[in-house]
Amino acid sequence: MTLSILAHNVRRLRVSKKLSQKKLAEMTGLSSLAIINLENEKDNPRMSTVESIAKALNVKLLELFSPVRELKTVRFRSNKKMQNRENILAKTFLWLDNYNFLEETLDEFIPFRLENVFKQNQYNNIIDASSLCRNELGLDQKIPINDICMLITEAGIKLHTISLASDDFFGLSIGKEDGGPAIIVNAWDRISVERRIFSAAHELGHLISHKKSYNIEEIIENNDEEKEASFFAAHFLMPDEGFMKAWADASGLHWVDRILKVKHIFHVSYKTVIFRLLEHGLVDSLIWKDFLLQYQRRYKRKLPFKEEPYTGNSAEPDGLSGFDFYEERFSRLVRQAVEKEKISLSRGAEMLSISIEDMQERLKGCEVI
């Protein structure tokens, strides 16, 4: 059993780091045959060999021997084949297990506040679904969401960010049956904060409206469900009543600045605002070209239209700060568990993927404050 787990984890981590068996052998001083036999579960290696492999893969020894729990109700799809899909899922499952352990140990469980909305099988009107979610969370239809991370976690949904250099992965979500509901968002620094916020709301849309599609075996994206989830996200973040009021209030501005003003109020992208204007028939399709031209004339710089992730200049004019999408509950639970001696300092550092020195600094910082 241990050899099977070891072989699986070595192969998973090697593939995620885009290393060939030959390259890993060179990095560890082993033969290619030794790596092949290990991954095929033919040879049980010495501990010194495993330590060399762990060092080459830049992981802790424990990670090579930790079994990866298989979840069933996961929505993680892509239009492209992702070599590191298995590794993303493995790290996600480990984080979710740690999160549930901390909640239970500290008696800090938060009930799922959208249970009543979730119980319905599906919605014919996705706008109604977004409106019901806002109502359940006590949000006025005119008020913007200032901190979606806090809103999601206080709704009983576990939230996690990872940084993955990928142009085809923005997020995934996990159902209640596997210890969720949970949402994972890609916070790669080349993905704008506005996009991260939208991705979180997008995954919430899937959780609420597409629960039958939560099957880890499904890997090909459903375009209709993607469009529905994006529509949900746009109306959840920027409900019509609030949008129309903000748009009317900004009527004295140049129309480009008017779009940017509404964008900042609701923490969405300028494209989300333009799509809403098109949805209401307030502009025609030429607005995309006109906006880019007028923005360049007014601000003396070119705004790339390219979808995320961007290269060079930000794909969002006057973008938000990283602190506008910052999940903090998990790290707070870890700190509490260490302080109450529920877990060791080293265990806390391991959960947060930081050094023991950094963990000590975090605790010291809390004492100073």
N, C-alpha and C positions, 0 to 999 in steps of 0.2 A: 504493500500500500504506500509506504514511504517513498520507495523508488518510483512508483507511478506518479505521485505528486511532484517529486523532484524533477522527473523527466518532463512532465507537462509544463512546469513553471520555467524551466530553463529554455525550452522551445518557445514558449509564449513570450518571454522577455527578450530572447535573442531576435525573434521576428519583429517585435515592436521597436527595437533599436536598429532594425535594418542591417543586422549582421549576418553574414553567411556562417555556416558551420566552420569553414576554413579560417575565417577571420577571427571567430571566437577562440579557436584553437591556438592561433598565433598570439592572441592577447593573454592567454592563460599559460602558454608554454606546453600545452598538451598537443597530442596528435589529432588530426581530423577524425580518425577512426574512434578515438576515445569519446569525442563529442557525439558522434553518430550513434555509438553503442549506448551512451547514456540516454540520449533522446529516444532511442528505440527500446529502452528498458532491458538491455542485454547485460549490462555491467553495473554493479553497485560500487560507485566510486569511494575513494578514501575521503575523510573529512577535509584534509589539506587540499584535495582537488576541488571539492565543493567550495571551499573558502576562496580559492583562486577564481573560480567562475563567478562567485558573488561579487568579488572585487572588480572583475572585468565588466560585469553588467551594472555595476554601481548600485547595488541593492544590499540590504542587510541579509545576513545569513538566514534569519528566520523566514524571510519572504520566500525563499526557495523551498521551504518545507511546509509552508502554510497552504492547506487545501483551499481551493476557490469554491465557494458555495455557488451552486447553480440556481439562478432565479428563473422564474417562468414568465411573470407579468412585467415584461420590459418592452418599452417602445424605443427602439434604437435602429433607425433605418437610414439608408443613404442611397443616392443614385449612383454612387461609385463604390467599388470594392475597397474596403479599408483594411489594410494589413494589421493595424493595431487595434482593431475592434475588440478582440479577445482581451487584450491588455487593459483597455479602457474599462471593460466590464468587470475584470478582476479587481482593479483598484476601486471601482465604484462599489462593488459588493463588500469589500473590506471596510470602506468608509461607512457604509450603511450599517453593517454589523456593529462597528464601534459606536456609531451614533445611538443605536437602539440600546446598546449596553450601558452607555452613559446615562441615557434617560431613565432606564430602569434602576441603575445603581443610585442615582441622585434623586429619584422620584420626581423627575422634571418632565413627565410626559405631557404633551399638548394634544388634546383631542382634535380630530379633523372637523373643522368648522363648516365645511362645505358638504357634509354628509347628505343633507336633504337634496341638494342639487345633484350630487353624484349618483344618488339612487335611481334617478330616472334613466331609462335606457339610452335615449338619444334626443336630440333637439332638431326640430325642423327649421327653427329660426335661431341661428347662432348668436344674433344680437340679443335675443331674449336670454340666452344662456349666460352671456357676459353680464347682462344687467342683473340677473338673479344672483350671480356670484358677488357682484358689488354690494347688493342689498344685504346678503348674508354676512358680509364682512363689515357692514355699517358704513359703507362709502356713499356719500351723496353723489348724485349723477352729474354734478357740476364740478366736483372737487378732483384735482389731479392727484395721482399717487406719488408722494414725495420719496418714499422709501419702499420699493417693491420687495426687497429682500426681507425687511422686517415684517411686511404685510404677509408674505408667503409663509414665513416661519411661524408667525402668530396664528396663522390659519391651520396649523398642524401639519404642514407640508415641509419635509426636510429639504434643505437647499444646500447645494455644494457647487463649487467652481473648480474647474481644472484648466490648465493651460496646455492646449494641444495645437501644434502648428499644422493646421489643416484648413483647407478652403472648402471643405464639404461637411463639416461637423460643427453645429452650433449648440446642440443640447440633446438630452434624452430624459426619459422619465420612467418611473417604476411604480407599479400599482400597490395597493394596500396589502394584498395577499403576501407580498414578499418583504414586509416590514416598512413599506412606504405609507402614504404616497411620498414620493421624492422626485425632485427635479435637479438635474445636473446641467450646468451651463458652461460653455467654453469661454474662458476669459483670457484667451490669447491676446497679447498686447496689440496685435494688428486687427482686432475686432473691436469696433467702437462700443463705448458704454451704452449708447442708445440701442445698438443691436443686442447686447447682452440682456438689457431690460426687456426688449421685445421677445427674445428667445425664452425667457422665463415665463412670460405671459402666454407665449405660443404653446409651451409644454403644458401649462395649466389648461389651455383649451383642449389639448388632447386628453388630459386626465378626466375632464368633465364630459366631453362629448364623444370620445372614441374609446371607451373602456373595452369594447370587444376586440380592439386591434392590438391589445397588449399581449403579445406573444413573441418570446425571444427568438423563435424559429423564423419569424418574418423579418427579412432584411431589406427588401425592396420597397422604396418609398411609394406611398399612395398619394398621387398628386391632388386628388379631390380633398382628401383629409388634410393635406398640408395647407391648401387654400382656406379651408374652413377654420383651421387652427390660427392662421394668420389673421383672418377676419375677426375671430374671437379676440385675439391679442390687441388688435387696433381699437376695437370698441371697448374692451376692458380698460385699456390705458387711457383712452380718449373718448368717453361716451359722447353721443351726439349733443345732448343738452349742454354739456360743458364746452364742447368744441364750438358750437354755434355762438355761445355767449362770448368766448374768448376771441373768436373771429370777428364778431361785431365790435367788441371793445377795442380791437386794434385797427379799426377801419381808417383811422387818421394817418396810418403809416404807409410808406411805399409798399406795394404788394409783395415784394421780395422780403422786406423786413417784417411784414405782417405774417408771412409763413414762418419765418425764423422765430418770431415772438411766440406763436402758438406752439411751435416745436419745443421751445424751452419751458413753457408752462407745463406741458404734459410729459416731458422727458422722453419724447419720441423722436424719430428721424424726420428730416424734412420731407422724405418720400412718403411717410405715413400721412403727413398733413396734406400733401398733394393728392394722394389717393382718395382721401376723404372729400376733398374739394371736387374731384372727378365724380365720386360716388353721388354727390348731391347735385351734380350738373352745374356747379358754379363756375367751372372753367372747362376748356376743351383740351384735347390731347396734345395740342401744341405747347402746353404749359411746360412740359419737360424741357424742350429746347429753349424756350423763352427764359425759364428760370436760370438755367446754366449761363446763358448769355448775359442776362441782367445782373446776375451775381458777380460775374467776372468784371463787368463794367463798373459796378458800384464799389467792389472790394479789391480790385486790382490783382486778383489771383484766380486761377482756374480751379473749378471744383470738379473733381473726377466723378463721373457717373457710375463707374465700375462698382459692382456689388461687393460686399464684404468678402474676404478681408482686403483692405486697401493696401496700396504701396505708396510711399511718399507722403504727400499731403493727406490730411484726414478726409475720409469720405463723408464726414459730417461737419458742416460749418459751425465753428464755435462749439465744439463738442463738450460733452459733460466730463466731469472728473471721475477717476476710478472709485472715489468714495461714494459716488451716486449709485454704485452697484457693488456693495461690499457685504458679504455674508459673515456674520460674527458669532452666531449662536453656538456652533460646534466648538470653536476655540474657547468660548466662555465655559462650556460644559467641561472641557478638558481641564481648564484652569481650576474650576471648582472641585473636580475629582482629585486633582493633585493636592490642592490645599486641604481637603478633608481626608486625605490619605486613603482614598478609595483606590487609587492607582499610584504607581511609582512615578518619580520625575522622568525616568527614562521611558516609561510606557507612554506618558503624556507627550513627550517629544516625538516618539515613534508615531503616535496617532496624528500629529500635526506635520509629520515629515520635516522636522527641524532638528537642529543639534541640541544636545543637553544644555549647552551654554546659552543658546537662544531661549530655551525654555526657562532657564534660571533668570534671564534678563526680563522676560515677560512677567514672572512672579515678582521680581524686584520692582519693576515699574508700577505694578499694582500697589505695592506697599508704599512707594513714594507718594502716589496720588492719594 
